[in-house]
Amino acid sequence: AAMVHIGPWEQDWLARAHAQGSLVFADVGWDPSGTWSPEVLRQLSYCHAFLPNAMEAMHYTGTSTPAGALHRLADLVPVAVITCGAEGALAVDGTTGESASVPGVSVPALDTTGAGDVFGAGFIVASLAGWPLADRLRFANLTAALSVRRLGGAPAAPTWAEIAAWRQAGGGTDYGFLDTAIAAFEG
């Protein structure tokens, strides 16, 4: 698997990685020029999944809702995910036929820097583990939420021990799927 930040520049390695069977997970950043060129989305033909935030997704697709943007992106990439910050995430996985929308994890936020990157990393881990789409979104939301409790952006990403501590403290009734992963970590 590989994570890539797509933009208005060409990335020759992206086509090669895709051709060699890599699962490419992509995100995109804010376009300070305000052009939101749909040409950026051409690169999605080399990607397995695309994980923009809601504002980016709506601007790039010319839609007015995250759900509308998700619908458009699902035509361009096998797995389309839209992050909505503390509100959660929604996604469509064309490879499995699943769709899901899950709420965020409520935590006191200290620094949201890097939360999108941590979400992406969590989603990749959960995807490689073969979890159902809703659980992939829950895990990614959890890792991002736990990361915003500390300063430091992506370096604040939680460890398995921190995830286990959150779960043992009564974290989430919808998070029972983590018990097996935590047991494997602790074992």
Phi, psi and omega in degrees: 000152177219148175248134182225146173258111181270158180193198185282007180257153178279144178229093184301325183296334182298313178296321179294316179299316179297314181297331180271007174093008178290141170275111183259123177254128185239149167228178183215153180256176178295138179264099183294342178284340181077009181278329178048051185300124177295347176299331178302323184287350176301328181294344181294342178295343178259005188247149174274321184217150178230129188232060178281164172279170187300316181296315178300314182299315181293320179295314182292332181262352181069031181249169183250358178223154175301321180296320177295319178296318179300316179302315179293317182292328180297339176279347186252340187213145181302320180236114179251127181230135175237123179270142182235032178059225182296345180282344179115214183204157175224152185202160172228130176246102180291342180282334181245347183081008181273150167223151182203153172221124182232146179286162176286174177256122184282119176217156173287121183269131177255319183208113182274359179303128176084358183299323178295322177293320178293320175303311180302315180297318178297320179294322178295313179303313181293325178293315180293335176283347178081023182286154174301156186304314181300321179289326176298316179294318179300314181296316180297317176300317181297311182298319178295316180297316180295330181289331183281356178283347182233162173282150169125001178064220184304325177299345178275004179306139184287151173271169176299326179296321178290323176295317178298319180296319178298315181295316181292337178277010177095018183295116167060117176290337180271011186249022178299333178300338180287338186302319179293317180295319179294318179299320178295322178295316183284336183281000000 
